[in-house]
Amino acid sequence: MIRRMLIADDGSPSGERAFAAALDLARRLSVSLDMICVEELPRFPATIDEVEETRADFGGGFAKVVESAKAKAAAVGVPFVAHVVAGHPVSSIAEFVERRGYDLLIVGFMGHSALYNRVIGGVTNRLVELARCTVMVVK
């Protein structure tokens, strides 16, 4: 049984498709929908000014994504909460899922070449491996 759903959205076209599927499923199941957006911070900032600028802008990159999602959820009557966190997408999302006890994680599929996936690995693939809940991948 699905009681708690989380959509991971990066604002990309695949994220938008995943959000639409998550919203439809939440409406059909009469459950609330949470969304997580992960703001990647620079690993090695060049200057203190870069750190301060990043802190000042934190969360702003996803403001339009969050506002659009809130409006869409309200339009269909689905309770909705958005979370913007800082960190690496895979570890931040996997830890968030575990801490909050979600039953279902919904992510968009981002196609990469076979070489890229072998060398770097895809966010979606890693989340399927690491998330401690059911993962739905939307193409």
N, CA, C and O atoms as CSV, one atom per row, in Angstrom:
chain,resi,resn,atom,element,x,y,z
A,1,MET,N,N,0.842,-1.189,0.000
A,1,MET,CA,C,0.000,0.000,0.000
A,1,MET,C,C,0.884,1.248,0.000
A,1,MET,O,O,1.870,1.331,0.732
A,2,ILE,N,N,0.518,2.184,-0.811
A,2,ILE,CA,C,1.274,3.435,-0.919
A,2,ILE,C,C,0.579,4.502,-0.087
A,2,ILE,O,O,-0.570,4.865,-0.341
A,3,ARG,N,N,1.309,4.998,0.919
A,3,ARG,CA,C,0.770,6.054,1.782
A,3,ARG,C,C,1.545,7.355,1.630
A,3,ARG,O,O,0.990,8.443,1.777
A,4,ARG,N,N,2.861,7.226,1.327
A,4,ARG,CA,C,3.710,8.413,1.217
A,4,ARG,C,C,4.486,8.352,-0.087
A,4,ARG,O,O,5.223,7.401,-0.344
A,5,MET,N,N,4.308,9.383,-0.910
A,5,MET,CA,C,4.945,9.448,-2.232
A,5,MET,C,C,5.873,10.649,-2.307
A,5,MET,O,O,5.579,11.726,-1.787
A,6,LEU,N,N,7.006,10.430,-2.973
A,6,LEU,CA,C,7.971,11.500,-3.195
A,6,LEU,C,C,8.348,11.526,-4.667
A,6,LEU,O,O,8.707,10.498,-5.242
A,7,ILE,N,N,8.265,12.693,-5.268
A,7,ILE,CA,C,8.713,12.892,-6.648
A,7,ILE,C,C,10.020,13.674,-6.587
A,7,ILE,O,O,10.098,14.717,-5.937
A,8,ALA,N,N,11.045,13.166,-7.266
A,8,ALA,CA,C,12.312,13.886,-7.388
A,8,ALA,C,C,12.267,14.626,-8.718
A,8,ALA,O,O,12.169,14.007,-9.777
A,9,ASP,N,N,12.338,15.942,-8.659
A,9,ASP,CA,C,12.179,16.756,-9.862
A,9,ASP,C,C,13.342,17.720,-9.989
A,9,ASP,O,O,13.669,18.452,-9.054
A,10,ASP,N,N,13.964,17.709,-11.165
A,10,ASP,CA,C,15.079,18.626,-11.416
A,10,ASP,C,C,14.698,19.737,-12.388
A,10,ASP,O,O,15.553,20.516,-12.809
A,11,GLY,N,N,13.420,19.813,-12.743
A,11,GLY,CA,C,12.964,20.860,-13.649
A,11,GLY,C,C,13.155,20.544,-15.119
A,11,GLY,O,O,12.825,21.365,-15.975
A,12,SER,N,N,13.682,19.372,-15.426
A,12,SER,CA,C,13.908,18.974,-16.815
A,12,SER,C,C,12.610,18.456,-17.434
A,12,SER,O,O,11.639,18.217,-16.716
A,13,PRO,N,N,12.582,18.279,-18.762
A,13,PRO,CA,C,11.388,17.685,-19.387
A,13,PRO,C,C,11.048,16.303,-18.811
A,13,PRO,O,O,9.871,15.981,-18.647
A,14,SER,N,N,12.057,15.489,-18.503
A,14,SER,CA,C,11.762,14.177,-17.908
A,14,SER,C,C,11.226,14.352,-16.490
A,14,SER,O,O,10.387,13.567,-16.049
A,15,GLY,N,N,11.691,15.357,-15.780
A,15,GLY,CA,C,11.157,15.662,-14.457
A,15,GLY,C,C,9.703,16.105,-14.525
A,15,GLY,O,O,8.896,15.743,-13.668
A,16,GLU,N,N,9.372,16.884,-15.542
A,16,GLU,CA,C,7.982,17.319,-15.730
A,16,GLU,C,C,7.061,16.138,-16.020
A,16,GLU,O,O,5.947,16.073,-15.499
A,17,ARG,N,N,7.529,15.194,-16.859
A,17,ARG,CA,C,6.724,14.001,-17.146
A,17,ARG,C,C,6.542,13.159,-15.881
A,17,ARG,O,O,5.458,12.635,-15.625
A,18,ALA,N,N,7.600,13.038,-15.102
A,18,ALA,CA,C,7.516,12.275,-13.856
A,18,ALA,C,C,6.560,12.954,-12.877
A,18,ALA,O,O,5.791,12.281,-12.190
A,19,PHE,N,N,6.608,14.282,-12.814
A,19,PHE,CA,C,5.696,14.993,-11.915
A,19,PHE,C,C,4.248,14.779,-12.329
A,19,PHE,O,O,3.387,14.555,-11.478
A,20,ALA,N,N,3.971,14.844,-13.623
A,20,ALA,CA,C,2.600,14.631,-14.100
A,20,ALA,C,C,2.106,13.234,-13.730
A,20,ALA,O,O,0.961,13.075,-13.307
A,21,ALA,N,N,2.954,12.229,-13.883
A,21,ALA,CA,C,2.573,10.859,-13.526
A,21,ALA,C,C,2.370,10.725,-12.017
A,21,ALA,O,O,1.431,10.066,-11.570
A,22,ALA,N,N,3.248,11.350,-11.238
A,22,ALA,CA,C,3.140,11.298,-9.779
A,22,ALA,C,C,1.871,11.986,-9.298
A,22,ALA,O,O,1.185,11.485,-8.408
A,23,LEU,N,N,1.567,13.121,-9.881
A,23,LEU,CA,C,0.369,13.863,-9.493
A,23,LEU,C,C,-0.894,13.067,-9.815
A,23,LEU,O,O,-1.823,13.018,-9.008
A,24,ASP,N,N,-0.927,12.451,-10.981
A,24,ASP,CA,C,-2.078,11.627,-11.352
A,24,ASP,C,C,-2.234,10.443,-10.403
A,24,ASP,O,O,-3.347,10.131,-9.980
A,25,LEU,N,N,-1.133,9.788,-10.068
A,25,LEU,CA,C,-1.189,8.645,-9.156
A,25,LEU,C,C,-1.627,9.080,-7.755
A,25,LEU,O,O,-2.438,8.402,-7.124
A,26,ALA,N,N,-1.102,10.193,-7.272
A,26,ALA,CA,C,-1.492,10.696,-5.951
A,26,ALA,C,C,-2.982,11.024,-5.911
A,26,ALA,O,O,-3.657,10.740,-4.921
A,27,ARG,N,N,-3.492,11.619,-6.983
A,27,ARG,CA,C,-4.918,11.938,-7.048
A,27,ARG,C,C,-5.755,10.663,-7.025
A,27,ARG,O,O,-6.748,10.577,-6.303
A,28,ARG,N,N,-5.349,9.675,-7.818
A,28,ARG,CA,C,-6.099,8.414,-7.883
A,28,ARG,C,C,-6.083,7.654,-6.560
A,28,ARG,O,O,-7.072,7.019,-6.194
A,29,LEU,N,N,-4.964,7.720,-5.845
A,29,LEU,CA,C,-4.841,6.995,-4.576
A,29,LEU,C,C,-5.291,7.814,-3.370
A,29,LEU,O,O,-5.332,7.308,-2.248
A,30,SER,N,N,-5.626,9.074,-3.605
A,30,SER,CA,C,-6.032,9.990,-2.520
A,30,SER,C,C,-4.950,10.100,-1.442
A,30,SER,O,O,-5.232,9.993,-0.249
A,31,VAL,N,N,-3.710,10.317,-1.884
A,31,VAL,CA,C,-2.602,10.522,-0.952
A,31,VAL,C,C,-1.923,11.845,-1.274
A,31,VAL,O,O,-2.072,12.390,-2.368
A,32,SER,N,N,-1.182,12.346,-0.307
A,32,SER,CA,C,-0.448,13.582,-0.538
A,32,SER,C,C,0.808,13.288,-1.358
A,32,SER,O,O,1.243,12.141,-1.464
A,33,LEU,N,N,1.373,14.331,-1.927
A,33,LEU,CA,C,2.564,14.209,-2.750
A,33,LEU,C,C,3.617,15.188,-2.258
A,33,LEU,O,O,3.356,16.383,-2.120
A,34,ASP,N,N,4.810,14.667,-1.995
A,34,ASP,CA,C,5.948,15.510,-1.650
A,34,ASP,C,C,6.874,15.554,-2.860
A,34,ASP,O,O,6.928,14.612,-3.651
A,35,MET,N,N,7.595,16.648,-2.990
A,35,MET,CA,C,8.557,16.792,-4.072
A,35,MET,C,C,9.896,17.220,-3.480
A,35,MET,O,O,9.951,18.045,-2.568
A,36,ILE,N,N,10.976,16.643,-4.013
A,36,ILE,CA,C,12.318,17.064,-3.609
A,36,ILE,C,C,13.067,17.570,-4.837
A,36,ILE,O,O,13.039,16.950,-5.900
A,37,CYS,N,N,13.729,18.694,-4.671
A,37,CYS,CA,C,14.622,19.266,-5.675
A,37,CYS,C,C,15.976,19.412,-4.989
A,37,CYS,O,O,16.063,19.935,-3.878
A,38,VAL,N,N,17.018,18.953,-5.649
A,38,VAL,CA,C,18.347,19.010,-5.040
A,38,VAL,C,C,19.191,20.046,-5.750
A,38,VAL,O,O,19.488,19.936,-6.939
A,39,GLU,N,N,19.562,21.044,-4.993
A,39,GLU,CA,C,20.414,22.128,-5.486
A,39,GLU,C,C,21.859,21.714,-5.264
A,39,GLU,O,O,22.317,21.607,-4.126
A,40,GLU,N,N,22.577,21.480,-6.362
A,40,GLU,CA,C,23.978,21.085,-6.244
A,40,GLU,C,C,24.827,22.308,-5.971
A,40,GLU,O,O,24.769,23.295,-6.704
A,41,LEU,N,N,25.614,22.236,-4.909
A,41,LEU,CA,C,26.531,23.316,-4.568
A,41,LEU,C,C,27.907,22.991,-5.137
A,41,LEU,O,O,28.261,21.819,-5.264
A,42,PRO,N,N,28.689,24.018,-5.484
A,42,PRO,CA,C,30.022,23.735,-6.019
A,42,PRO,C,C,30.863,22.978,-4.997
A,42,PRO,O,O,30.882,23.328,-3.817
A,43,ARG,N,N,31.560,21.936,-5.458
A,43,ARG,CA,C,32.387,21.132,-4.556
A,43,ARG,C,C,33.638,21.893,-4.115
A,43,ARG,O,O,34.049,21.800,-2.958
A,44,PHE,N,N,34.232,22.634,-5.025
A,44,PHE,CA,C,35.457,23.350,-4.715
A,44,PHE,C,C,35.316,24.801,-5.176
A,44,PHE,O,O,35.789,25.154,-6.256
A,45,PRO,N,N,34.674,25.641,-4.369
A,45,PRO,CA,C,34.521,27.034,-4.793
A,45,PRO,C,C,35.871,27.719,-4.930
A,45,PRO,O,O,36.810,27.446,-4.183
A,46,ALA,N,N,35.939,28.616,-5.905
A,46,ALA,CA,C,37.193,29.318,-6.182
A,46,ALA,C,C,37.468,30.419,-5.164
A,46,ALA,O,O,38.618,30.668,-4.801
A,47,THR,N,N,36.401,31.077,-4.705
A,47,THR,CA,C,36.579,32.200,-3.786
A,47,THR,C,C,35.489,32.197,-2.730
A,47,THR,O,O,34.479,31.504,-2.860
A,48,ILE,N,N,35.706,32.976,-1.687
A,48,ILE,CA,C,34.687,33.155,-0.652
A,48,ILE,C,C,33.446,33.803,-1.257
A,48,ILE,O,O,32.324,33.479,-0.867
A,49,ASP,N,N,33.642,34.722,-2.213
A,49,ASP,CA,C,32.506,35.371,-2.870
A,49,ASP,C,C,31.612,34.339,-3.563
A,49,ASP,O,O,30.389,34.481,-3.557
A,50,GLU,N,N,32.208,33.304,-4.157
A,50,GLU,CA,C,31.429,32.257,-4.823
A,50,GLU,C,C,30.581,31.500,-3.808
A,50,GLU,O,O,29.433,31.161,-4.096
A,51,VAL,N,N,31.125,31.231,-2.633
A,51,VAL,CA,C,30.375,30.562,-1.574
A,51,VAL,C,C,29.199,31.434,-1.146
A,51,VAL,O,O,28.075,30.947,-1.024
A,52,GLU,N,N,29.451,32.708,-0.922
A,52,GLU,CA,C,28.396,33.626,-0.487
A,52,GLU,C,C,27.312,33.773,-1.555
A,52,GLU,O,O,26.123,33.811,-1.239
A,53,GLU,N,N,27.725,33.853,-2.807
A,53,GLU,CA,C,26.767,33.973,-3.909
A,53,GLU,C,C,25.883,32.718,-3.989
A,53,GLU,O,O,24.674,32.816,-4.199
A,54,THR,N,N,26.485,31.570,-3.823
A,54,THR,CA,C,25.739,30.314,-3.863
A,54,THR,C,C,24.739,30.255,-2.717
A,54,THR,O,O,23.595,29.843,-2.911
A,55,ARG,N,N,25.161,30.661,-1.531
A,55,ARG,CA,C,24.243,30.677,-0.381
A,55,ARG,C,C,23.075,31.622,-0.630
A,55,ARG,O,O,21.932,31.301,-0.306
A,56,ALA,N,N,23.359,32.771,-1.197
A,56,ALA,CA,C,22.310,33.763,-1.453
A,56,ALA,C,C,21.305,33.262,-2.478
A,56,ALA,O,O,20.113,33.556,-2.385
A,57,ASP,N,N,21.793,32.501,-3.462
A,57,ASP,CA,C,20.922,31.994,-4.523
A,57,ASP,C,C,20.256,30.672,-4.178
A,57,ASP,O,O,19.395,30.216,-4.930
A,58,PHE,N,N,20.626,30.032,-3.055
A,58,PHE,CA,C,20.144,28.694,-2.748
A,58,PHE,C,C,18.620,28.629,-2.797
A,58,PHE,O,O,17.932,29.461,-2.204
A,59,GLY,N,N,18.115,27.653,-3.495
A,59,GLY,CA,C,16.679,27.444,-3.605
A,59,GLY,C,C,16.042,28.257,-4.703
A,59,GLY,O,O,14.955,27.916,-5.169
A,60,GLY,N,N,16.685,29.320,-5.128
A,60,GLY,CA,C,16.109,30.184,-6.147
A,60,GLY,C,C,16.026,29.525,-7.502
A,60,GLY,O,O,15.147,29.852,-8.299
A,61,GLY,N,N,16.928,28.602,-7.773
A,61,GLY,CA,C,16.935,27.921,-9.056
A,61,GLY,C,C,15.719,27.055,-9.288
A,61,GLY,O,O,15.380,26.754,-10.432
A,62,PHE,N,N,15.063,26.654,-8.227
A,62,PHE,CA,C,13.893,25.786,-8.340
A,62,PHE,C,C,12.583,26.512,-8.024
A,62,PHE,O,O,11.532,25.876,-7.937
A,63,ALA,N,N,12.635,27.821,-7.854
A,63,ALA,CA,C,11.433,28.574,-7.479
A,63,ALA,C,C,10.301,28.383,-8.493
A,63,ALA,O,O,9.154,28.169,-8.101
A,64,LYS,N,N,10.609,28.458,-9.779
A,64,LYS,CA,C,9.567,28.291,-10.810
A,64,LYS,C,C,9.034,26.867,-10.831
A,64,LYS,O,O,7.835,26.653,-11.006
A,65,VAL,N,N,9.923,25.887,-10.654
A,65,VAL,CA,C,9.507,24.475,-10.633
A,65,VAL,C,C,8.557,24.238,-9.462
A,65,VAL,O,O,7.518,23.596,-9.616
A,66,VAL,N,N,8.919,24.759,-8.296
A,66,VAL,CA,C,8.100,24.578,-7.092
A,66,VAL,C,C,6.755,25.277,-7.241
A,66,VAL,O,O,5.720,24.688,-6.928
A,67,GLU,N,N,6.749,26.512,-7.709
A,67,GLU,CA,C,5.488,27.254,-7.856
A,67,GLU,C,C,4.563,26.580,-8.863
A,67,GLU,O,O,3.357,26.484,-8.633
A,68,SER,N,N,5.118,26.116,-9.971
A,68,SER,CA,C,4.320,25.414,-10.976
A,68,SER,C,C,3.725,24.130,-10.397
A,68,SER,O,O,2.552,23.828,-10.616
A,69,ALA,N,N,4.535,23.384,-9.662
A,69,ALA,CA,C,4.058,22.139,-9.055
A,69,ALA,C,C,2.962,22.406,-8.036
A,69,ALA,O,O,1.969,21.680,-7.993
A,70,LYS,N,N,3.126,23.436,-7.218
A,70,LYS,CA,C,2.098,23.796,-6.224
A,70,LYS,C,C,0.773,24.113,-6.911
A,70,LYS,O,O,-0.286,23.664,-6.471
A,71,ALA,N,N,0.840,24.885,-7.988
A,71,ALA,CA,C,-0.381,25.267,-8.707
A,71,ALA,C,C,-1.063,24.044,-9.317
A,71,ALA,O,O,-2.285,23.913,-9.242
A,72,LYS,N,N,-0.280,23.149,-9.919
A,72,LYS,CA,C,-0.857,21.946,-10.531
A,72,LYS,C,C,-1.492,21.036,-9.484
A,72,LYS,O,O,-2.569,20.484,-9.708
A,73,ALA,N,N,-0.827,20.881,-8.344
A,73,ALA,CA,C,-1.381,20.038,-7.275
A,73,ALA,C,C,-2.665,20.647,-6.714
A,73,ALA,O,O,-3.640,19.936,-6.471
A,74,ALA,N,N,-2.660,21.953,-6.511
A,74,ALA,CA,C,-3.858,22.621,-5.993
A,74,ALA,C,C,-5.026,22.497,-6.963
A,74,ALA,O,O,-6.174,22.357,-6.542
A,75,ALA,N,N,-4.738,22.548,-8.258
A,75,ALA,CA,C,-5.790,22.472,-9.274
A,75,ALA,C,C,-6.524,21.135,-9.261
A,75,ALA,O,O,-7.697,21.067,-9.630
A,76,VAL,N,N,-5.839,20.067,-8.836
A,76,VAL,CA,C,-6.493,18.754,-8.796
A,76,VAL,C,C,-6.773,18.287,-7.365
A,76,VAL,O,O,-7.208,17.155,-7.150
A,77,GLY,N,N,-6.521,19.165,-6.389
A,77,GLY,CA,C,-6.861,18.868,-5.004
A,77,GLY,C,C,-5.946,17.880,-4.303
A,77,GLY,O,O,-6.380,17.175,-3.392
A,78,VAL,N,N,-4.679,17.818,-4.717
A,78,VAL,CA,C,-3.726,16.911,-4.075
A,78,VAL,C,C,-2.898,17.696,-3.065
A,78,VAL,O,O,-2.259,18.680,-3.435
A,79,PRO,N,N,-2.895,17.284,-1.794
A,79,PRO,CA,C,-2.023,17.945,-0.816
A,79,PRO,C,C,-0.566,17.813,-1.263
A,79,PRO,O,O,-0.131,16.737,-1.673
A,80,PHE,N,N,0.178,18.905,-1.180
A,80,PHE,CA,C,1.515,18.951,-1.765
A,80,PHE,C,C,2.479,19.721,-0.877
A,80,PHE,O,O,2.136,20.768,-0.326
A,81,VAL,N,N,3.702,19.185,-0.743
A,81,VAL,CA,C,4.768,19.870,-0.018
A,81,VAL,C,C,6.049,19.735,-0.847
A,81,VAL,O,O,6.381,18.646,-1.313
A,82,ALA,N,N,6.760,20.845,-1.024
A,82,ALA,CA,C,8.018,20.838,-1.771
A,82,ALA,C,C,9.191,21.025,-0.811
A,82,ALA,O,O,9.111,21.784,0.155
A,83,HIS,N,N,10.272,20.319,-1.098
A,83,HIS,CA,C,11.495,20.409,-0.307
A,83,HIS,C,C,12.642,20.701,-1.265
A,83,HIS,O,O,12.826,19.983,-2.249
A,84,VAL,N,N,13.416,21.749,-0.987
A,84,VAL,CA,C,14.620,22.043,-1.764
A,84,VAL,C,C,15.787,21.841,-0.808
A,84,VAL,O,O,15.874,22.494,0.232
A,85,VAL,N,N,16.680,20.929,-1.173
A,85,VAL,CA,C,17.815,20.608,-0.313
A,85,VAL,C,C,19.111,20.803,-1.095
A,85,VAL,O,O,19.114,20.802,-2.326
A,86,ALA,N,N,20.199,20.967,-0.370
A,86,ALA,CA,C,21.511,21.116,-0.986
A,86,ALA,C,C,22.271,19.807,-0.902
A,86,ALA,O,O,22.171,19.086,0.091
A,87,GLY,N,N,23.031,19.501,-1.942
A,87,GLY,CA,C,23.871,18.308,-1.895
A,87,GLY,C,C,23.984,17.637,-3.241
A,87,GLY,O,O,23.693,18.233,-4.278
A,88,HIS,N,N,24.409,16.390,-3.213
A,88,HIS,CA,C,24.509,15.569,-4.414
A,88,HIS,C,C,23.158,14.885,-4.603
A,88,HIS,O,O,22.613,14.349,-3.638
A,89,PRO,N,N,22.600,14.885,-5.813
A,89,PRO,CA,C,21.250,14.340,-6.004
A,89,PRO,C,C,21.043,12.922,-5.484
A,89,PRO,O,O,20.067,12.671,-4.778
A,90,VAL,N,N,21.921,12.002,-5.809
A,90,VAL,CA,C,21.692,10.602,-5.437
A,90,VAL,C,C,21.683,10.426,-3.923
A,90,VAL,O,O,20.718,9.903,-3.364
A,91,SER,N,N,22.740,10.855,-3.264
A,91,SER,CA,C,22.805,10.644,-1.817
A,91,SER,C,C,21.752,11.454,-1.074
A,91,SER,O,O,21.172,10.967,-0.104
A,92,SER,N,N,21.496,12.677,-1.512
A,92,SER,CA,C,20.496,13.511,-0.832
A,92,SER,C,C,19.101,12.909,-0.928
A,92,SER,O,O,18.359,12.881,0.054
A,93,ILE,N,N,18.748,12.429,-2.116
A,93,ILE,CA,C,17.411,11.850,-2.300
A,93,ILE,C,C,17.290,10.534,-1.552
A,93,ILE,O,O,16.289,10.306,-0.872
A,94,ALA,N,N,18.285,9.663,-1.660
A,94,ALA,CA,C,18.232,8.365,-0.976
A,94,ALA,C,C,18.124,8.548,0.536
A,94,ALA,O,O,17.339,7.859,1.187
A,95,GLU,N,N,18.900,9.466,1.097
A,95,GLU,CA,C,18.837,9.734,2.537
A,95,GLU,C,C,17.496,10.333,2.933
A,95,GLU,O,O,16.952,9.984,3.981
A,96,PHE,N,N,16.960,11.221,2.122
A,96,PHE,CA,C,15.668,11.853,2.393
A,96,PHE,C,C,14.563,10.800,2.421
A,96,PHE,O,O,13.704,10.819,3.303
A,97,VAL,N,N,14.586,9.886,1.457
A,97,VAL,CA,C,13.590,8.808,1.391
A,97,VAL,C,C,13.641,7.970,2.664
A,97,VAL,O,O,12.607,7.666,3.258
A,98,GLU,N,N,14.831,7.607,3.072
A,98,GLU,CA,C,14.973,6.753,4.253
A,98,GLU,C,C,14.553,7.474,5.534
A,98,GLU,O,O,13.829,6.913,6.356
A,99,ARG,N,N,15.008,8.721,5.702
A,99,ARG,CA,C,14.672,9.499,6.907
A,99,ARG,C,C,13.177,9.723,7.056
A,99,ARG,O,O,12.642,9.672,8.164
A,100,ARG,N,N,12.505,9.971,5.940
A,100,ARG,CA,C,11.090,10.338,5.993
A,100,ARG,C,C,10.137,9.157,5.781
A,100,ARG,O,O,8.926,9.311,5.939
A,101,GLY,N,N,10.662,7.994,5.428
A,101,GLY,CA,C,9.844,6.796,5.313
A,101,GLY,C,C,8.863,6.787,4.157
A,101,GLY,O,O,7.699,6.430,4.343
A,102,TYR,N,N,9.301,7.168,2.975
A,102,TYR,CA,C,8.413,7.149,1.810
A,102,TYR,C,C,8.218,5.714,1.318
A,102,TYR,O,O,9.119,4.881,1.423
A,103,ASP,N,N,7.042,5.444,0.786
A,103,ASP,CA,C,6.717,4.134,0.222
A,103,ASP,C,C,7.080,4.067,-1.260
A,103,ASP,O,O,7.363,2.992,-1.789
A,104,LEU,N,N,7.069,5.221,-1.925
A,104,LEU,CA,C,7.290,5.264,-3.361
A,104,LEU,C,C,8.082,6.510,-3.727
A,104,LEU,O,O,7.753,7.620,-3.308
A,105,LEU,N,N,9.127,6.307,-4.512
A,105,LEU,CA,C,9.914,7.401,-5.092
A,105,LEU,C,C,9.670,7.375,-6.593
A,105,LEU,O,O,9.790,6.329,-7.230
A,106,ILE,N,N,9.330,8.515,-7.149
A,106,ILE,CA,C,9.087,8.627,-8.580
A,106,ILE,C,C,10.154,9.540,-9.171
A,106,ILE,O,O,10.374,10.653,-8.693
A,107,VAL,N,N,10.812,9.050,-10.217
A,107,VAL,CA,C,11.878,9.811,-10.870
A,107,VAL,C,C,11.703,9.754,-12.374
A,107,VAL,O,O,11.122,8.811,-12.911
A,108,GLY,N,N,12.208,10.769,-13.044
A,108,GLY,CA,C,12.204,10.787,-14.496
A,108,GLY,C,C,13.421,10.055,-15.027
A,108,GLY,O,O,14.458,9.988,-14.367
A,109,PHE,N,N,13.285,9.507,-16.223
A,109,PHE,CA,C,14.384,8.795,-16.865
A,109,PHE,C,C,15.168,9.768,-17.715
A,109,PHE,O,O,14.605,10.468,-18.557
A,110,MET,N,N,16.466,9.809,-17.495
A,110,MET,CA,C,17.341,10.657,-18.295
A,110,MET,C,C,18.264,9.743,-19.060
A,110,MET,O,O,19.178,9.157,-18.480
A,111,GLY,N,N,18.044,9.613,-20.338
A,111,GLY,CA,C,18.838,8.698,-21.148
A,111,GLY,C,C,20.245,9.218,-21.409
A,111,GLY,O,O,20.425,10.366,-21.817
A,112,HIS,N,N,21.215,8.388,-21.178
A,112,HIS,CA,C,22.609,8.683,-21.499
A,112,HIS,C,C,23.145,7.540,-22.341
A,112,HIS,O,O,22.498,6.503,-22.485
A,113,SER,N,N,24.299,7.733,-22.881
A,113,SER,CA,C,24.929,6.661,-23.665
A,113,SER,C,C,25.347,5.529,-22.734
A,113,SER,O,O,25.487,5.717,-21.525
A,114,ALA,N,N,25.544,4.348,-23.319
A,114,ALA,CA,C,25.989,3.193,-22.542
A,114,ALA,C,C,27.345,3.467,-21.897
A,114,ALA,O,O,27.587,3.059,-20.761
A,115,LEU,N,N,28.227,4.156,-22.617
A,115,LEU,CA,C,29.543,4.476,-22.070
A,115,LEU,C,C,29.416,5.388,-20.853
A,115,LEU,O,O,30.064,5.155,-19.833
A,116,TYR,N,N,28.584,6.426,-20.954
A,116,TYR,CA,C,28.382,7.343,-19.834
A,116,TYR,C,C,27.887,6.569,-18.612
A,116,TYR,O,O,28.406,6.736,-17.508
A,117,ASN,N,N,26.879,5.723,-18.822
A,117,ASN,CA,C,26.319,4.977,-17.699
A,117,ASN,C,C,27.340,4.033,-17.072
A,117,ASN,O,O,27.342,3.855,-15.854
A,118,ARG,N,N,28.210,3.422,-17.886
A,118,ARG,CA,C,29.228,2.522,-17.342
A,118,ARG,C,C,30.294,3.280,-16.568
A,118,ARG,O,O,30.738,2.830,-15.512
A,119,VAL,N,N,30.700,4.419,-17.085
A,119,VAL,CA,C,31.790,5.171,-16.459
A,119,VAL,C,C,31.285,6.037,-15.302
A,119,VAL,O,O,31.843,5.994,-14.205
A,120,ILE,N,N,30.261,6.799,-15.538
A,120,ILE,CA,C,29.766,7.763,-14.552
A,120,ILE,C,C,28.597,7.193,-13.756
A,120,ILE,O,O,28.540,7.343,-12.536
A,121,GLY,N,N,27.672,6.543,-14.443
A,121,GLY,CA,C,26.455,6.062,-13.789
A,121,GLY,C,C,25.399,7.145,-13.848
A,121,GLY,O,O,25.720,8.329,-13.748
A,122,GLY,N,N,24.180,6.771,-14.003
A,122,GLY,CA,C,23.098,7.733,-14.067
A,122,GLY,C,C,22.446,7.922,-12.709
A,122,GLY,O,O,22.430,7.005,-11.889
A,123,VAL,N,N,21.905,9.116,-12.471
A,123,VAL,CA,C,21.209,9.409,-11.215
A,123,VAL,C,C,20.053,8.431,-11.035
A,123,VAL,O,O,19.879,7.865,-9.956
A,124,THR,N,N,19.268,8.234,-12.079
A,124,THR,CA,C,18.115,7.342,-11.982
A,124,THR,C,C,18.558,5.925,-11.632
A,124,THR,O,O,17.986,5.294,-10.742
A,125,ASN,N,N,19.571,5.427,-12.328
A,125,ASN,CA,C,20.059,4.072,-12.050
A,125,ASN,C,C,20.528,3.928,-10.614
A,125,ASN,O,O,20.232,2.931,-9.956
A,126,ARG,N,N,21.252,4.912,-10.131
A,126,ARG,CA,C,21.769,4.855,-8.749
A,126,ARG,C,C,20.630,4.930,-7.739
A,126,ARG,O,O,20.684,4.271,-6.701
A,127,LEU,N,N,19.601,5.722,-8.027
A,127,LEU,CA,C,18.474,5.793,-7.101
A,127,LEU,C,C,17.711,4.476,-7.048
A,127,LEU,O,O,17.259,4.061,-5.981
A,128,VAL,N,N,17.568,3.822,-8.191
A,128,VAL,CA,C,16.913,2.512,-8.206
A,128,VAL,C,C,17.687,1.547,-7.313
A,128,VAL,O,O,17.087,0.740,-6.603
A,129,GLU,N,N,19.005,1.625,-7.347
A,129,GLU,CA,C,19.839,0.755,-6.520
A,129,GLU,C,C,19.791,1.115,-5.039
A,129,GLU,O,O,19.730,0.226,-4.190
A,130,LEU,N,N,19.816,2.403,-4.720
A,130,LEU,CA,C,20.026,2.834,-3.337
A,130,LEU,C,C,18.770,3.149,-2.535
A,130,LEU,O,O,18.781,3.014,-1.312
A,131,ALA,N,N,17.707,3.558,-3.178
A,131,ALA,CA,C,16.506,3.962,-2.435
A,131,ALA,C,C,15.907,2.759,-1.712
A,131,ALA,O,O,15.791,1.674,-2.280
A,132,ARG,N,N,15.537,2.964,-0.475
A,132,ARG,CA,C,14.973,1.889,0.335
A,132,ARG,C,C,13.448,1.888,0.275
A,132,ARG,O,O,12.763,1.768,1.291
A,133,CYS,N,N,12.946,2.025,-0.944
A,133,CYS,CA,C,11.511,1.948,-1.186
A,133,CYS,C,C,11.303,1.577,-2.646
A,133,CYS,O,O,12.268,1.450,-3.400
A,134,THR,N,N,10.075,1.407,-3.038
A,134,THR,CA,C,9.766,1.153,-4.433
A,134,THR,C,C,10.094,2.399,-5.253
A,134,THR,O,O,9.804,3.516,-4.824
A,135,VAL,N,N,10.692,2.218,-6.422
A,135,VAL,CA,C,11.034,3.342,-7.301
A,135,VAL,C,C,10.308,3.171,-8.615
A,135,VAL,O,O,10.403,2.125,-9.258
A,136,MET,N,N,9.579,4.206,-9.015
A,136,MET,CA,C,8.900,4.217,-10.304
A,136,MET,C,C,9.659,5.168,-11.226
A,136,MET,O,O,9.848,6.342,-10.907
A,137,VAL,N,N,10.088,4.648,-12.368
A,137,VAL,CA,C,10.821,5.459,-13.341
A,137,VAL,C,C,9.874,5.793,-14.482
A,137,VAL,O,O,9.276,4.901,-15.084
A,138,VAL,N,N,9.740,7.078,-14.775
A,138,VAL,CA,C,8.837,7.538,-15.829
A,138,VAL,C,C,9.668,7.965,-17.027
A,138,VAL,O,O,10.572,8.791,-16.903
A,139,LYS,N,N,9.358,7.395,-18.193
A,139,LYS,CA,C,10.050,7.755,-19.436
A,139,LYS,C,C,9.286,8.839,-20.161
A,139,LYS,O,O,9.706,9.280,-21.231
